[in-house]
Amino acid sequence: EEETGWASTTYYWTIFCSFLLHLLIHHILSSKLSKRIWPDYCKLPRNVQMEWDSRIMSSFHAIVVTTLSFYTLIWHHEIWLDRIRFNPSIGLFTLAFTVGYFLADLVSMPLYWWGQDLFIYIIHHSVSSFCFAYCVSYQCSSFYCLIRLISELSTPFTNQRWFYLKIGHGYDRKRVAFSTIMFTVCFMMVRNWIMIPNWICVYLDFGSADFYYAQAHAPLVNVLLFGGGFAIDCLNMYWAPGVYRCGIRAVRTVQSTLEKNKKAAAASNGGARGGHFLQWLTQSSDSVKSR
């Protein structure tokens, strides 16, 4: 159903309030909390501290929107049957909340990033912001945005891995390795494999009555369904080889650690058994002598 009047205006206020909330987290709350919880935070260079704060903000955003996206896709069954025209309020709220986050991150990134990474993330955030804002404005095709938004499930794990590395943990530490493995698995599932059901749904909707309705109602729906999705998929495929290499190294690290622990345990047990045997042999010898 399409919402009008104050309900529609509420989503624009949601974008604005989300923008302010994420700026507050990034530039004020994160630094105050991090100084108290992680003393090593104060030893980091200023630009690294700002990236740290950005990742705290992105982890908060990821947890919120992933939960809301899964809730919408699981409990609102009609959104799978009417992927273009059915747009529940909670789904539109989730998209508006995300647009506010993207805008806050866009204005903050140039303060601590530069070069190729900054350029890539500006493209990612700009494309996503346009698609989500367009969906909220015309209240159509929220399904395709929400199924993309569950990709944020991988964000807290990559951020946690980054935090461990910045406070001095090596790549061979279990915490870093397990965070890397979880990030790789989530990345594979929600950023790469999700492309398959997404494009199947696009194929099923293309040329349907709902598709032509959306095209008349929202003239740039083709950009939303094809251009935006294709651009995001290209970025995820660009990131994938590096992510998978990190995941493979982490698996090898865990395997190596487990083998070392197993050998150490075996040696310890063997040494203990040898010690008990020598003790028994000594006691037997003393007994014979006493006789």
Backbone as a ProteinNet text record, in pm:
[ID]
protein_1_A
[PRIMARY]
EEETGWASTTYYWTIFCSFLLHLLIHHILSSKLSKRIWPDYCKLPRNVQMEWDSRIMSSFHAIVVTTLSFYTLIWHHEIWLDRIRFNPSIGLFTLAFTVGYFLADLVSMPLYWWGQDLFIYIIHHSVSSFCFAYCVSYQCSSFYCLIRLISELSTPFTNQRWFYLKIGHGYDRKRVAFSTIMFTVCFMMVRNWIMIPNWICVYLDFGSADFYYAQAHAPLVNVLLFGGGFAIDCLNMYWAPGVYRCGIRAVRTVQSTLEKNKKAAAASNGGARGGHFLQWLTQSSDSVKSR
[TERTIARY]
82.9	0	87.3	37.2	113.2	67.5	160.6	127.8	143.3	54.6	60.7	50.9	60.8	44.8	156.9	119.2	220.1	303.4	245.6	319.5	434.3	406.9	511.9	619	578.1	672.8	760	705.3	781.2	911.1	912.9	1034.3	1144.7	1107.5	1208.6	1265.2	1179.1	1227.4	1314.9	1282.6	1365.9	1505.6	1514.8	1645.7	1724.5	1658.9	1726.4	1772	1683.8	1719.2	1827.5	1820.6	1924	2059	2057.9	2179.9	2243.5	2163.5	2215.5	2261.4	2185.6	2222	2356.9	2377.8	2504.3	2621.9	2598.1	2704.4	2738.7	2636.9	2658.7	2740.9	2707.3	2782.1	2926.7	2942.9	3076.6	3167.8	3121	3209	3209.9	3117.8	3113.7	3109.3	3005.2	2982.6	3090.2	3128.2	3224.8	3358.5	3409.2	3539.5	3534.1	3424.5	3413	3407.9	3329.3	3318.5	3446.8	3508.3	3629	3744.2	3755.1	3862.2	3847.6	3725.3	3702.1	3715.8	3670.5	3665.8	3796.3	3855.6	3979.7	4089.3	4174.8	4281.4	4374.1	4393	4482.6	4428.3	4301.1	4241.4	4313.7	4353.1	4418.4	4557.3	4617.1	4750.7	4748.8	4630.6	4620.1	4633.2	4685.4	4688.1	4546.6	4535.8	4405.1	4319.3	4378.1	4298.3	4250.6	4331.3	4290.1	4179.2	4188	4080	3947.6	3954	3831.9	3775.8	3864.1	3815	3756.9	3818.8	3765.9	3623.1	3604.9	3471.8	3372.1	3420.9	3334.7	3289.1	3378.4	3344.1	3250.4	3263.9	3166.5	3027.9	3022.9	2896.4	2840.3	2925.2	2875.8	2831.1	2896	2852.7	2715.7	2695.7	2564.2	2456.6	2485.1	2388.9	2361.8	2466.7	2451.4	2363.1	2383.4	2303.5	2156.1	2128.8	1990.1	1922.2	1983.7	1915	1910.7	2011.5	2005.4	1890.4	1873.8	1763.1	1629	1613.1	1486.7	1460.7	1565.1	1548.6	1506	1572.9	1535.1	1392.4	1359.1	1223.3	1120	1144.6	1050.2	1037.2	1149.8	1147.5	1091.5	1104.5	1056.6	908.4	866	730.9	629	671.8	578.3	581.9	506.3	511.6	466.8	379.7	325.6	431.8	539.8	643.9	712.4	709.9	767.8	673.8	544.4	445.9	420.9	434	411.4	534.5	641.7	772.3	783.7	696.8	706.7	606	483.6	378	355.4	398.5	380.9	504	485	596.6	559.1	586.9	548.5	621	556.9	612.5	748.8	764.9	892.8	1005.4	972.5	1074	1116.3	1019.3	1051.4	1127.2	1090.1	1163.6	1309.7	1331.6	1466.9	1550.6	1491.3	1563	1593.3	1496.9	1519.3	1629.2	1628.3	1732.4	1870.2	1878.1	2004.9	2052.2	1960	1998.6	2065.5	2009.5	2070.8	2211.9	2232.7	2367	2463.3	2420.9	2508.2	2548.3	2453.8	2484.3	2583.2	2565.3	2657.5	2798	2805.2	2935.5	3000.5	2918.5	2972.4	3039.7	2981.5	3040.4	3158.1	3171.3	3278.3	3400.2	3380.8	3492.4	3609.7	3586.2	3702.3	3793	3748.2	3829.2	3940.1	3925.7	4025.5	4065.1	3998.3	4032.2	4065.4	4139	4170.2	4207.9	4223	4266.8	4158.1	4199.7	4110.8	3999.9	4033.8	3932.4	3819.5	3855.9	3754.8	3666.9	3727.2	3652.1	3552.8	3597.5	3511	3392.6	3417.8	3308.5	3213.2	3263.9	3174.1	3077.6	3129.2	3042.1	2939.3	2985.8	2896.8	2786.4	2823.9	2724.8	2631.1	2684.4	2602.2	2497.5	2540.4	2446.3	2340.3	2382.5	2287.4	2191.8	2243.3	2157.6	2052.2	2093.3	1997.5	1887.6	1925.9	1826.8	1731.4	1784.8	1699.7	1609.8	1666.4	1586.1	1476.6	1507.8	1408.9	1296.3	1333.7	1234.6	1143.8	1202.2	1122.4	1032.2	1084.1	1006.1	884.1	904.5	795.6	726.1	781.6	723.3	693.8	798.7	787.1	917.5	905.4	1021.4	1111.2	1052.7	1135.8	1196.4	1131.6	1185.1	1328.1	1353.8	1485.8	1591.8	1550.2	1645.5	1672.6	1568.4	1585.2	1668.1	1649	1726.2	1873.8	1900.1	2039.2	2093	2005.7	2050.2	2094.1	2048.6	2095.3	2243.8	2303.5	2448.5	2525.9	2459.5	2525.4	2556.5	2506.3	2536.4	2686.3	2760.1	2905	2983	2921.5	2993.7	3049.1	2971.6	3029.1	3150.2	3155.5	3268.1	3395.1	3381.4	3501.6	3549.6	3456.3	3496.3	3565.6	3512.8	3574.5	3715.6	3733.5	3867.1	3961.3	3912.9	3993.8	4030.4	3936.1	3963.7	4074.7	4066	4168.8	4306.6	4314.4	4443.4	4500.2	4415.5	4463.3	4510.3	4460.7	4506.6	4622.1	4677.7	4801.2	4790.9	4671.2	4659.3	4716.7	4790.9	4846	4746	4778.4	4690	4677.6	4776.9	4775.1	4693.5	4638.9	4556.5	4420.9	4369.7	4242.7	4129.2	4126.1	4018.1	4015.8	4133.3	4141.7	4101.2	4149.4	4120.9	3972.1	3908.6	3766.4	3680.8	3718.6	3646.4	3657.6	3775.9	3797.5	3714.2	3709.7	3630.8	3482.6	3431.4	3290.5	3259.3	3349.9	3331.3	3328.1	3419.8	3426.2	3300.1	3253.6	3132.4	3012.1	2997.4	2884.6	2893	3014	3032.6	2989	3029.6	2994.3	2842.4	2776.1	2633	2549.1	2577.1	2485.9	2530.7	2650.5	2695.3	2717.1	2751.5	2773.8	2658.1	2625.8	2518.9	2382.9	2364.6	2233.6	2202.1	2304	2280.3	2188.3	2197.5	2120.7	1970.1	1918.6	1773.6	1729.7	1816.8	1779.9	1752.3	1844.3	1826.7	1719.7	1693.1	1580	1449.3	1438.2	1317.4	1303.4	1415	1409.7	1360.2	1409.8	1366.8	1216.5	1165.7	1023.6	935.9	985.2	904.2	914.2	1021.9	1041.1	930.1	864.7	758.8	622.8	614	485.8	400.7	274	184.2	235.5	288.6	343.2	464.7	543.7	661.3	619.9	517.9	472.6	401.8	336.6	277.7	387.4	493.6	603	672.6	686	751.2	672.7	540.2	456.2	455	458.5	452	586.4	695.4	831	917.6	938.1	1001.8	1140.7	1213.8	1350.6	1359.5	1250.3	1252.1	1353.7	1377.7	1478.6	1617.4	1645.3	1773.6	1783.8	1672	1670.4	1691.8	1619.5	1624	1751.2	1796.5	1907.2	2038.1	2035.4	2159.4	2218.5	2135.2	2184.8	2230.6	2148.6	2186.2	2312.4	2326.1	2444.9	2569.9	2559.3	2674.9	2719.3	2624.7	2658.7	2720.7	2667.5	2723.5	2867.1	2893.4	3030.3	3127.2	3085.5	3171.2	3196.2	3091.2	3107.7	3197.5	3187.1	3275.3	3418.9	3434.4	3568	3633.5	3554.1	3607.6	3627.3	3551.4	3546	3681.9	3768.1	3895.2	3979.6	3989.3	4066.7	4005.8	3873.2	3804.7	3828.4	3816.6	3833.9	3977.5	4073.2	4213.7	4235.9	4178.9	4191.1	4125.3	4009.1	3939.8	4018.9	4080.6	4161.6	4281.3	4347.8	4462	4417	4298.4	4248.8	4218.7	4161.6	4133.9	4264.8	4366	4495.8	4558.1	4539.1	4590.5	4525.2	4394.2	4322.3	4366.6	4379.4	4424.6	4563.7	4653.4	4789.6	4790.9	4709.2	4701.7	4647.8	4545.9	4488.2	4588.2	4664.9	4765.6	4876.8	4919.8	5022.9	4973	4849.8	4793.3	4780.7	4741.8	4727.5	4862	4965.7	5099.2	5151.5	5125.8	5171.7	5102.4	4972.6	4898.7	4949.2	4977.3	5028.6	5165.4	5250.5	5383.3	5373.6	5280.3	5261.9	5213.1	5116	5064.5	5170.3	5246.7	5352.7	5459.9	5495.2	5593.7	5545.3	5416.2	5359.8	5362.3	5326.1	5328.2	5471.4	5569	5708.2	5756.9	5714.2	5752.2	5696	5568.5	5508	5579.4	5622.1	5692	5826.3	5900.9	6030.3	6014.6	5908.7	5883.6	5852.8	5769.7	5737.1	5859.8	5946.7	6067.3	6161.8	6175.2	6262.6	6212.7	6080.4	6022.1	6041.5	6026.2	6045.3	6187.4	6285.2	6426.7	6461	6405.9	6430.4	6373	6259.8	6197.1	6280.8	6338.4	6423.6	6547.6	6608.5	6729.2	6701.6	6585.4	6553.5	6536.8	6491.6	6480.8	6617.6
-118.3	0	124.6	227.4	351.7	445.5	499.5	590.8	734.4	817.9	958.5	1045	1177.4	1270.5	1260.9	1264.2	1267.9	1141	1026.4	900.3	903.2	958.4	968.7	1067.3	1178.7	1280.3	1226.4	1134.9	1077.4	1014.4	955.5	889.6	990.3	1110.1	1212.9	1261.4	1269.9	1303.2	1191.7	1068.5	955	967.2	1004.7	1024.3	1131.8	1243.2	1355.4	1315.9	1252.1	1213	1105.5	1012.2	910	972.9	1071.8	1144.5	1207.2	1274.1	1337.5	1234	1125.3	1021	959.4	928.2	864.7	962.2	1088.7	1188	1197	1191.2	1195.5	1075	957.5	837.1	846.1	888.4	891.3	992.8	1114	1223.9	1253.1	1194.7	1225.2	1098.4	1017.9	905.5	798.6	764.2	656.2	686.7	807.5	841.7	840.2	888.1	889	747.2	661	523.5	445.3	465.7	390	422.2	546.2	584.6	513.6	487.1	419.5	268.4	211.2	65.1	10.1	78.8	31.8	137.3	123.3	222.6	242.2	136.6	147.7	242.7	275.2	369.5	503.7	547.9	678.6	681.9	564.6	558.8	563.8	551.5	546.9	686.8	698.8	828.6	883.1	1012.9	1076.6	1021.5	1001.9	951.6	808.7	729.3	592.8	595	687.4	703	736.9	822.6	860.5	742.6	661.1	541.5	442.7	433.3	348.5	392.3	522.6	576.4	548.7	558.4	528.6	383.5	293.7	151.5	118.1	188.5	172.4	212.6	324.5	372.1	271.8	218.6	126.7	-5.4	-50.2	-172.8	-153	-37.8	-6.5	-7.1	61.4	66.6	-73.4	-153.1	-286	-375.6	-371.7	-454.8	-415.8	-284.5	-237.2	-275.7	-242.2	-262.1	-409.2	-487.7	-630.5	-696.2	-660.1	-714.5	-675.5	-548.1	-501.3	-562	-577.8	-634.7	-780.7	-858.8	-998.9	-1010.5	-924.8	-927.7	-902	-800.9	-766.8	-879	-934.6	-1038.4	-1170.7	-1195.5	-1321.5	-1314.9	-1205.9	-1199.9	-1136.5	-1059.3	-1002.1	-1087.7	-1196.9	-1293.2	-1231.5	-1133.2	-1075.2	-1004.6	-962.6	-889.7	-981.4	-1113.2	-1208	-1232.9	-1214.1	-1238.9	-1115.1	-997.7	-871.1	-783.4	-815.3	-756.5	-609.7	-561.4	-422.3	-331.1	-377.4	-288.9	-297.6	-406.8	-418.8	-363.9	-258.4	-189.9	-159.4	-252.2	-231.9	-114.3	-56.1	63.8	37.3	-78.1	-106.5	-119	-169.3	-178.6	-41.5	47	182.8	259.1	237.2	299.5	253.3	123.9	68.9	133.9	151.1	213.1	360	430.4	571	584.1	495.6	494.8	474.5	388	359.5	477.6	547.7	665.6	768.3	788	880.6	839.2	709.8	659.2	685	654	674.1	821.5	910.8	1053.8	1097.1	1046.8	1080.8	1028.9	908.8	851.3	924.5	968.4	1040	1170.5	1243.1	1371.4	1352.1	1233.1	1209.1	1141.9	1058.1	980.3	1065.1	1178.4	1256.2	1307.8	1302.7	1350.1	1252.2	1124.1	1026.3	929.8	933.8	847.2	930.7	870.2	936.8	829.9	872	779.5	685.2	565.7	469.6	421.4	394.5	346.3	447.1	574.6	679.3	684.8	677.3	683.3	567.9	446.3	329.1	340.7	383.7	392.5	507.1	612.3	720.6	667.4	586.3	525.8	434.6	347.5	252.3	325.2	422.7	494.2	578.7	638.6	724.4	642	530.4	444.1	389.8	340.1	283.8	390.3	507.8	615.7	654.6	665.8	701.5	597.1	470.1	362.6	357.4	365.9	356.3	479.4	598.3	720.2	722.4	673.8	667.5	572	459.4	361.4	420.2	492.5	554	663.1	741.9	853.3	804	700.5	649.2	527.4	478.3	366.1	248.6	202.9	86.4	7	-123.7	-213.4	-217.7	-199.2	-204.7	-343.9	-446.8	-582.7	-590	-528.2	-537.9	-461.1	-359.8	-288	-364.4	-422.8	-494.6	-621	-691.8	-813.4	-780.9	-659.6	-614.4	-569.4	-516.1	-457.2	-562.2	-687.3	-789.7	-819.2	-762.1	-775.4	-712.3	-623.6	-560.6	-659.9	-782.6	-885	-908.7	-889	-913.9	-798.4	-682.2	-562.1	-572.5	-614.3	-620.1	-710.9	-817.9	-910.7	-851.1	-784.3	-721.5	-605.9	-535.2	-428.1	-484	-594.2	-654.5	-702.9	-760	-802.1	-682.7	-572.2	-450.8	-396.9	-397.9	-351.1	-433	-566	-652.4	-620.5	-602.8	-575.7	-441.6	-343.4	-209.9	-199.7	-287.9	-283.1	-380.9	-436.2	-511.9	-661.6	-715.6	-859.4	-897.1	-1007.9	-1054.5	-1138.1	-1162.8	-1243.6	-1387.4	-1431.3	-1568.5	-1585.6	-1477.2	-1487.5	-1548.9	-1630.3	-1698.5	-1599.6	-1492.2	-1394.8	-1334.6	-1300.1	-1242.5	-1346	-1468.4	-1574.3	-1606	-1621	-1654.9	-1538.8	-1415.8	-1299.9	-1296.4	-1329.1	-1330.9	-1440.3	-1557.5	-1667.7	-1631.9	-1575.9	-1538.5	-1430.6	-1334.3	-1229.6	-1288.5	-1381.3	-1441.4	-1520	-1599.9	-1679.6	-1589.4	-1485.8	-1393	-1318	-1275.8	-1205.2	-1292.7	-1419	-1512	-1528.2	-1540.1	-1568.3	-1446.6	-1331.4	-1217.4	-1112.8	-1127.6	-1031.7	-1095.8	-1223.5	-1291.6	-1384	-1478.6	-1573.8	-1506.5	-1395.8	-1328.5	-1275	-1261.3	-1215.3	-1310.1	-1438.1	-1537.4	-1519.9	-1524.9	-1502.9	-1363.5	-1263.8	-1127.6	-1119.5	-1172.8	-1162.1	-1257.5	-1366.6	-1452.2	-1375.4	-1302.7	-1223.4	-1110.7	-1047.5	-943.4	-1001.6	-1119.6	-1186	-1215.3	-1261.4	-1293.7	-1169	-1056.7	-934.4	-854.2	-872.5	-792.1	-823.1	-718.2	-732.1	-767.2	-779.2	-810.4	-684.1	-703.4	-589.2	-497.1	-556.2	-474.9	-394.9	-453.6	-383.4	-258.7	-273.2	-158	-54.9	-102.9	-9.4	73.9	6.2	77	171.5	130	213.6	341.9	331.4	450.6	535.1	466.3	535.1	596.2	523.7	566.9	551.1	657.1	647.5	583.5	592.7	540.2	402.9	329	198.2	104.7	120.6	37.9	61.3	186.8	219	149.2	148.5	86	-64.5	-129.5	-275	-325.5	-256.1	-306.4	-232	-101.7	-25.3	-30.3	-1.7	-2.3	-139.6	-242	-377.5	-424.5	-391.9	-432.9	-364.5	-234.9	-162.1	-219.8	-250.8	-307.5	-446	-525.2	-658.1	-648.7	-552.4	-533.6	-500.2	-414.2	-378.9	-500.2	-577.5	-695.4	-799.7	-815	-908.2	-855.9	-724.3	-663.3	-691.4	-684.7	-708.6	-857.3	-944.5	-1086.3	-1156.8	-1145	-1220.4	-1190	-1062.8	-1027.7	-1085.1	-1082.7	-1137.9	-1287.9	-1358.5	-1504	-1542.6	-1464.6	-1493.8	-1480.8	-1377	-1359.8	-1475.9	-1519.7	-1630.2	-1760	-1787.4	-1909.4	-1906	-1790.5	-1778.8	-1799.3	-1748.6	-1763.9	-1909.9	-1982.6	-2125.3	-2201	-2169.2	-2235	-2201.9	-2078.9	-2039.8	-2120.9	-2136.8	-2214.9	-2360.5	-2417.1	-2555.7	-2573.5	-2480.2	-2487.9	-2480.3	-2391.2	-2376.1	-2502.3	-2561.4	-2683.9	-2798.4	-2808.4	-2914.3	-2896	-2772.2	-2745.7	-2780.8	-2742.8	-2774	-2925.3	-2995.2	-3141	-3206.8	-3161.5	-3217.6	-3186.3	-3063.6	-3026.2	-3110.6	-3134.8	-3217.2	-3360.9	-3412.1	-3548.4	-3561.1	-3463.1	-3465.6	-3456.1	-3372.9	-3357.2	-3487	-3551.3	-3677.3	-3786.9	-3788.9	-3887.3	-3868.1	-3741.8	-3712.1	-3753	-3731.4	-3767.7	-3918.7	-3994.6	-4139.8	-4190.2	-4126.7	-4166.1	-4139.6	-4027.7	-3994.2	-4093.6	-4133	-4230.9	-4365.8	-4405.5	-4531.8	-4531.3	-4418	-4409.4	-4412.7	-4344.7	-4344.2	-4486.1	-4560.8	-4698.7	-4787.6	-4765.7	-4845.8	-4821	-4696.6	-4660.7	-4722.6	-4713.5	-4770.3	-4921.8	-4988.8	-5133.4	-5170.7	-5091.3	-5117.6	-5104.2	-4999.3	-4979.6	-5092.8	-5142.2	-5254	-5379.3	-5404.5	-5521.7	-5512.4	-5391	-5371	-5393.8	-5346.1	-5360.2	-5506.2	-5586.1	-5729	-5794.5
0	0	0	-67.2	-75	35.1	108.4	216.7	167.4	211.2	172	296.2	277.5	388.2	488.2	617	722	725.5	690.1	692.9	593.3	472.5	372.4	415.8	473.1	519.5	632.5	711.1	822.4	775.8	658.5	610.1	581.6	538	516.1	648.9	749.5	882.8	937.5	903	944.7	885.5	759.1	695.8	769.4	798	864.9	1005.3	1082.8	1220.2	1220.1	1124.8	1114.8	1080.3	992.8	957.1	1081.3	1163.1	1284.7	1386.9	1401.4	1497.7	1462.8	1336.1	1298	1306.8	1279.8	1302.5	1451	1535.9	1681.1	1726.4	1676.4	1713.4	1665.2	1539.8	1479.7	1547.5	1566.3	1606.3	1755.8	1832.5	1976.1	2061.3	2045.5	2136	2124	2001.7	1982.9	2050	2031.3	2089.7	2241.9	2299.4	2445.5	2501.9	2439.4	2487	2462.9	2346.7	2312	2406.4	2448.6	2541.1	2675.6	2715.3	2842.7	2832.9	2721.1	2708.4	2654	2555.6	2492.1	2511	2611.2	2635.5	2515.5	2436.1	2319.8	2214.4	2221.7	2126.6	2130.2	2249.4	2264.3	2200.7	2178.2	2120.5	1967.8	1908.5	1763	1703	1580.4	1511.7	1493.4	1474.7	1467.5	1353	1236.1	1122.9	1147.5	1218.9	1252.1	1356.5	1451.1	1548.5	1480	1379.7	1309	1230	1171.5	1102.9	1203.6	1320.1	1428.3	1461.8	1480.9	1513.8	1401.1	1277.5	1163.7	1164.8	1202	1204.7	1321	1431.9	1540.5	1489.5	1419.1	1363	1262.7	1174.9	1072.7	1133.7	1241.2	1308.2	1372.9	1435.1	1493.2	1385.4	1275.7	1165.1	1109.7	1092.1	1034	1120	1251.4	1341.3	1334.4	1332.3	1328.9	1199	1085.9	957.1	915.6	954.7	923.9	998.4	1124.2	1203.3	1142.6	1107.1	1050.6	912.5	832.3	698.4	706.1	791.1	807	860.7	956.5	1012.2	902.5	819.7	713.8	611.5	569.5	466.4	518	648.3	704	742.2	804.7	861.2	768.6	671.2	574.4	447.2	449.2	338.8	206.6	214.1	91.5	9.3	74.6	1.6	-100	-78.7	-174.8	-292.1	-269.9	-375	-459.8	-396.3	-466.7	-442.4	-511.3	-480.6	-518.4	-604.3	-649.8	-579.3	-565.1	-516	-365.3	-302.8	-158	-86.9	-7.7	58.3	203	295.2	435.8	499.2	597.1	662.2	723.8	787.6	853.2	751.7	631.8	527.6	478.1	456.7	412.5	521	647.4	757.5	757.1	736.5	733.9	624.2	506.8	395.4	424.3	481.4	515.7	620.7	718.4	821.8	759.4	659.7	592.1	508.5	443.5	365.6	456.6	577	672	709.2	727.8	758.6	642.9	521.1	405.4	392	411.7	400.3	508	631.1	739.4	709.3	653.8	620.6	502.9	407.2	291.5	332	426.1	466.4	561	621.1	718.6	657.4	556.6	501.3	452.2	385.3	337.5	449.6	573.5	685.8	723.7	687.8	729.2	617.4	505.3	392.1	270.8	178.4	52.3	-50.1	-173.1	-277	-324.8	-366.2	-430.6	-337.6	-211	-117	-100.5	-88.1	-74.7	-198.3	-315.5	-441.3	-452	-416.7	-426.3	-331.4	-209.3	-112.5	-143.7	-205.3	-248.9	-355	-448.1	-549.4	-482.7	-393.1	-324.9	-249.8	-167.4	-86.1	-172.5	-277.9	-363.4	-438.5	-496.6	-569.4	-475.3	-360.9	-264.7	-212.1	-182.9	-132.1	-234.1	-361	-465	-476.3	-481.9	-497.6	-379.5	-258.9	-140.2	-126.4	-150	-140.3	-246.4	-364.8	-472.2	-435.8	-377.2	-334.1	-226.6	-132	-25.3	-82.2	-173.2	-228.7	-306.6	-390.9	-473.8	-412.6	-302.1	-229.2	-322.2	-386.9	-473.7	-469	-492.2	-505.5	-382.3	-264.1	-143.1	-122.7	-176.9	-165.1	-216.9	-332.3	-394.9	-316.3	-245	-160.3	-31.5	27	152.9	135.7	23.3	1.9	-20.3	-67.7	-79.1	56.5	139.5	265.2	366.2	351.1	443.9	424.7	320.1	302.2	417.4	492.6	606.3	718	705.7	805.8	819.5	712.7	716.7	779.5	791.9	836.3	978.1	1080	1215.1	1226.2	1147.7	1156.7	1096.2	981.7	924.2	1011.9	1074.5	1166.4	1289.4	1345	1462.4	1430.5	1313.3	1270.4	1263.9	1209	1196.9	1335.4	1430	1566.6	1630.7	1619.1	1678	1621.9	1489.9	1427.6	1472.5	1489.5	1525	1670.3	1757	1897.1	1921.6	1811.8	1823.8	1810	1787.6	1767.3	1630.3	1625.6	1499.3	1421.7	1295.1	1211.6	1261.9	1342.4	1390.7	1518.7	1571.1	1691.5	1657.7	1750	1725.5	1700.6	1777.3	1762.9	1622.8	1573.8	1439.4	1335.3	1352.4	1255	1250.3	1366.4	1367.7	1316	1347.2	1293.7	1141.2	1090.6	945.7	879.1	940.7	884.1	881.8	991	996.7	892.7	878.4	778.5	638.1	609.8	476.1	444.5	540.6	519	495.9	579.5	563.7	431.1	394.8	268	151.6	155.3	48.8	38.4	152.9	153	116.6	182.6	170.2	69	15	-86.5	-223	-225.9	-353.8	-389.5	-302.7	-333.6	-344.7	-273.3	-276.5	-415	-499.8	-635.8	-711.6	-682.9	-758.7	-738.1	-612.4	-596.9	-638.4	-621.7	-661.5	-811	-892.4	-1037.8	-1089.7	-1018.6	-1054.8	-1037.7	-925.9	-901.5	-1003.8	-1040.1	-1142.7	-1274.6	-1309.8	-1433.1	-1429.9	-1315.9	-1304.1	-1311.5	-1257.9	-1255.5	-1384.2	-1457.5	-1578.5	-1680	-1726.8	-1825	-1767.3	-1635	-1571.7	-1560.6	-1522.2	-1504.5	-1394.4	-1286.4	-1177.2	-1223.5	-1310.4	-1361.2	-1439.6	-1526.1	-1604.5	-1516.6	-1412.1	-1315.2	-1249.7	-1204	-1138.9	-1235.4	-1360.6	-1460	-1484.3	-1482.1	-1498	-1371.6	-1257.3	-1129.1	-1090.2	-1120.1	-1086.2	-1210.8	-1286.5	-1419.3	-1419.8	-1309.5	-1307.3	-1242	-1242.8	-1176.9	-1242.5	-1372.8	-1439.6	-1381.6	-1346.1	-1283.1	-1148.4	-1075.5	-943.7	-953.4	-1044.7	-1053.9	-1121.3	-1224.9	-1305.4	-1279.8	-1299.5	-1286	-1146.7	-1044.1	-906.9	-863.1	-891.8	-853.5	-922.3	-1050.2	-1124.8	-1069.6	-1037.2	-983.7	-849.7	-761.3	-631.2	-647.8	-740.4	-764.4	-815.5	-902.1	-953.4	-840.5	-748.1	-635	-545.6	-518.5	-433.4	-498.5	-630.5	-699.7	-702.8	-705.9	-700.8	-565.1	-456.5	-322.7	-293.8	-360.3	-324.3	-323.2	-426.4	-424	-300.4	-263.4	-144.2	-17.4	-9	107.9	117.9	6.4	8.2	40.8	-7	26.7	177.1	236.6	381.9	455.8	406.4	470	463.5	348.4	333.2	427.3	436.4	528.9	673.3	706.8	843.7	874.8	779.6	799.5	820.3	740.5	756.1	891.8	937.3	1068	1178.8	1171.4	1272.5	1268	1147.2	1134.5	1193.4	1164.2	1216.2	1368.2	1423	1568.2	1634.1	1575	1630.6	1626.1	1515.3	1504.6	1608.5	1628.2	1728.4	1868.1	1898.2	2029.8	2049.3	1940.9	1949.2	1975.2	1903.3	1922.6	2062	2107.9	2242	2348.1	2328.2	2423.9	2422.5	2300.7	2290.5	2357.3	2334.3	2395.6	2546.5	2593.5	2737.2	2799.2	2733.7	2785.9	2780.8	2670.6	2658.7	2764.2	2787.6	2890.5	3027.5	3050.2	3180.1	3199.8	3093.9	3103.2	3124.1	3052.3	3070.5	3211.5	3267.7	3403.9	3503.7	3484.7	3573	3563.8	3440.9	3422.7	3495	3480.5	3548.4	3699.1	3747.5	3890.9	3939.8	3862.5	3898.8	3896.4	3792.5	3780.6	3896.7	3939.5	4051	4180.2	4200.5	4321.4	4325.4	4209.9	4205.1	4235.5	4181.9	4205	4352.3	4416.1	4559.2	4640.7	4597.2	4670	4662.9	4541.6	4524.2	4611.4	4614.9	4694.3	4842.8	4886.5	5028	5065.3	4971.2	4997.8	5003.6
[MASK]
+++++++++++++++++++++++++++++++++++++++++++++++++++++++++++++++++++++++++++++++++++++++++++++++++++++++++++++++++++++++++++++++++++++++++++++++++++++++++++++++++++++++++++++++++++++++++++++++++++++++++++++++++++++++++++++++++++++++++++++++++++++++++++++++++++++++++++++++++++++++++++++++++++

